[in-house]
Amino acid sequence: GEVQNDHQDELWIFCNGIMNELDAAKGACKKVTEMFGRPCKLLHNPTDGPILDLLECLMGKTGLFRLGCTGPRKLLRNILDKEMKKDCFKKIVLVAHSQGTIISGNVIADFNDGIEDKEKYTVEEREVIKKNMSKLEVYIFAGAAHYMSGKYVSHLECLSNRGDVVAVFGHIFPNILKSIWRNTRGNGIIYDHCKDHVETSNWGHSFIPHYLAPMEKGCFSGSKLATDYWLKNPQKKNESETSPLISK
């Protein structure tokens, strides 16, 4: 059966990272539901094998997909555009990990471009996009994105382990070098209007064992996920239950 939803005015979405088959991604999404007490829908970023997954990450990060679009990016953009317009949702929470942060960062960039494009959109249209974006909370784990801006969202957090080699190429890339690594738009690595949470003594990249499990033990204690959402004694769903899947 469906998990009880005491927060009908919230929509939670999880976008998984690299090398995640559907069952693994569902398991991660289920853990989000259990920990934070909100039904979470999975936007599955399917794996195409290690080589193609890494190639997708590189192209998404550097902007080579700027004129094109991966399926998950297009789907996430369309879903957020649709759901943010609904009055029934006062809050939309996006949780992303690893490659999912690249997808999420690019989608946020798409919306930000709309708000700032005075030639393509009227003042009224840009204000509508801005109003819709103010519903969005974003939580980035092991941020690998080149661009991650909370300028127009309600809340943005970036959570990384200092010993996460993937996050080193994004969120925790040395600040002095961020302006040097430029994408196809000529921009360096940008992480702005966000709250940073870095566990300096932690290592590892996997979502559940290296991020959610440590949070349950007191790590990332300043995160809003830990202070406002985390259920200290969550009731687990039945093993037969699966996370709702967002599809076209």
C-alpha positions in Angstrom: 0.0 0.0 0.0 0.9 3.7 -0.3 2.9 5.3 2.5 0.7 7.7 4.5 1.1 11.2 3.3 0.7 13.9 6.0 2.1 16.5 3.7 -0.2 16.7 0.7 1.0 20.1 -0.2 4.6 18.9 -0.8 6.0 17.0 -3.8 9.3 15.2 -3.3 11.4 14.0 -6.3 14.6 12.0 -6.3 17.0 11.9 -9.3 19.7 9.2 -9.0 23.3 9.2 -10.0 25.6 7.2 -12.2 25.5 3.4 -12.7 22.1 2.9 -11.1 19.8 0.2 -12.4 16.1 0.8 -11.7 15.9 -1.4 -8.6 18.9 0.3 -7.0 17.4 3.8 -7.8 14.1 2.7 -6.3 15.9 1.5 -3.2 17.5 4.9 -2.8 14.2 6.7 -3.3 12.5 4.4 -0.8 15.2 5.4 1.8 14.4 9.1 1.2 10.8 8.3 1.9 11.6 6.4 5.1 14.0 9.0 6.4 12.1 12.1 5.8 8.5 10.9 6.0 7.3 12.1 2.7 6.4 9.9 -0.3 9.1 10.5 -2.9 8.8 9.9 -6.6 11.7 8.6 -8.6 12.9 10.3 -11.7 15.1 7.5 -12.9 18.4 8.4 -14.6 19.0 5.0 -16.3 22.5 3.6 -16.7 24.0 3.0 -20.1 27.1 1.3 -18.7 30.2 3.0 -17.1 31.7 4.4 -20.2 28.6 6.0 -21.6 27.5 7.2 -18.2 30.8 9.0 -17.7 30.5 10.4 -21.2 27.1 11.7 -20.4 28.4 13.3 -17.2 31.2 15.0 -19.1 28.9 16.3 -21.8 26.3 17.5 -19.3 28.8 19.2 -17.1 30.7 21.0 -19.8 27.6 22.1 -21.7 28.0 20.0 -24.8 24.3 19.0 -24.2 23.3 22.7 -24.3 21.8 22.5 -27.7 20.5 18.9 -27.1 19.0 17.3 -24.1 19.2 14.0 -22.3 16.0 12.2 -21.6 16.1 12.6 -17.8 16.9 16.3 -18.1 14.0 17.0 -20.5 11.7 14.9 -18.3 12.7 16.7 -15.1 12.3 20.1 -16.7 8.9 19.2 -18.0 7.8 17.7 -14.7 8.9 20.7 -12.6 7.4 23.1 -15.1 4.1 21.3 -14.8 4.0 20.7 -11.1 5.3 24.1 -10.0 2.3 25.7 -11.6 -0.2 23.7 -9.5 -1.7 25.6 -6.5 -2.0 22.3 -4.6 1.8 22.2 -4.1 3.2 24.8 -1.8 6.6 23.1 -1.7 8.5 21.0 -4.2 11.6 19.2 -2.9 14.2 17.9 -5.4 16.9 15.5 -4.0 19.7 14.6 -6.4 22.9 12.6 -6.2 26.0 12.4 -8.4 25.1 12.5 -12.1 21.6 13.5 -10.9 23.1 16.8 -9.7 24.4 17.6 -13.2 20.9 17.0 -14.6 19.3 19.1 -11.8 21.8 21.9 -12.2 21.2 22.1 -15.9 17.4 22.2 -15.4 17.8 25.0 -12.8 19.9 26.8 -15.4 17.2 26.4 -17.9 14.6 28.0 -15.6 17.1 30.8 -14.5 17.7 31.6 -18.2 14.0 32.0 -18.7 13.7 34.4 -15.8 16.6 36.5 -17.1 15.8 36.4 -20.8 14.2 39.8 -21.5 14.1 39.2 -25.3 12.3 35.8 -25.3 9.9 36.3 -22.4 7.7 39.2 -21.3 8.0 40.7 -17.8 4.8 38.9 -16.8 6.1 35.6 -18.1 9.4 36.0 -16.3 7.6 36.9 -13.1 5.5 33.7 -13.3 8.6 31.5 -13.7 10.2 33.3 -10.8 7.1 32.8 -8.6 7.0 29.1 -9.5 10.7 28.6 -8.7 10.2 30.1 -5.3 8.4 26.8 -4.4 11.5 24.7 -5.0 13.9 23.3 -2.4 16.9 21.5 -3.8 19.3 19.2 -1.9 22.4 18.1 -3.8 24.5 15.2 -2.6 28.0 14.7 -4.0 27.5 17.6 -6.4 29.2 17.0 -9.7 27.4 19.8 -11.6 29.3 22.6 -13.2 26.5 25.0 -12.4 24.3 25.0 -9.3 22.5 28.3 -8.4 19.9 28.9 -5.8 19.3 32.4 -6.9 15.6 31.9 -7.5 14.7 28.8 -5.5 13.4 28.8 -2.0 16.3 26.8 -0.6 19.5 25.1 -1.9 21.9 22.9 -0.1 25.0 21.1 -1.3 26.2 18.2 0.8 29.5 16.5 0.2 32.1 14.3 1.8 35.6 15.8 1.6 36.8 12.4 0.6 34.3 12.0 -2.3 36.3 12.0 -5.5 33.3 12.9 -7.6 32.4 16.0 -5.6 35.9 17.2 -6.0 35.1 17.8 -9.7 32.1 20.0 -8.7 31.0 21.2 -5.4 34.3 21.0 -3.5 36.5 21.8 -6.5 39.2 24.2 -5.2 37.7 27.7 -5.1 40.8 29.3 -6.5 40.5 27.1 -9.6 36.7 27.2 -10.2 37.0 30.2 -12.6 39.6 28.4 -14.7 37.6 25.3 -15.6 35.2 26.7 -18.1 32.2 25.1 -19.9 31.1 25.8 -23.5 29.3 29.0 -22.3 32.6 30.3 -21.0 31.6 30.0 -17.4 33.7 28.6 -14.6 32.3 26.2 -12.0 29.4 28.1 -10.2 27.9 27.2 -6.9 26.0 30.2 -5.5 23.2 31.1 -3.2 23.5 27.7 -1.6 24.3 26.4 1.9 27.4 24.2 1.9 27.7 21.2 4.2 31.0 19.4 3.9 31.9 16.5 6.2 35.7 17.0 6.3 36.5 13.6 7.8 34.1 11.5 5.7 34.9 9.7 2.5 32.9 7.8 -0.1 30.4 8.5 -2.9 27.5 6.1 -2.6 24.2 7.7 -1.7 22.9 5.5 1.2 26.0 4.2 2.9 28.2 7.4 2.5 25.5 10.1 2.9 22.1 9.0 4.3 23.5 6.5 6.8 26.0 9.1 8.2 23.3 11.7 8.4 21.4 9.2 10.7 24.5 9.1 12.9 24.7 12.9 13.2 26.6 14.0 10.2 25.4 17.0 8.1 23.7 18.1 11.3 23.2 21.7 10.0 21.3 20.6 7.0 17.6 21.4 6.8 17.0 17.8 5.9 18.4 16.8 9.3 16.8 19.6 11.4 13.4 19.9 9.8 12.6 16.7 7.9 14.5 13.7 9.3 12.3 11.3 11.2 14.4 10.0 14.1 12.3 6.8 14.4 10.9 6.2 10.8 8.4 3.5 10.1 9.8 1.4 7.2 7.6 0.5 4.3 6.9 -3.1 3.4 9.6 -4.7 1.3 7.0 -5.3 -1.4 6.4 -1.6 -1.8 8.3 0.4 -4.5 8.8 4.0 -5.1 6.4 5.7 -7.5 8.2 6.2 -10.8 8.0 9.4 -12.9 7.8 8.6 -16.5 6.8 10.4 -19.7 
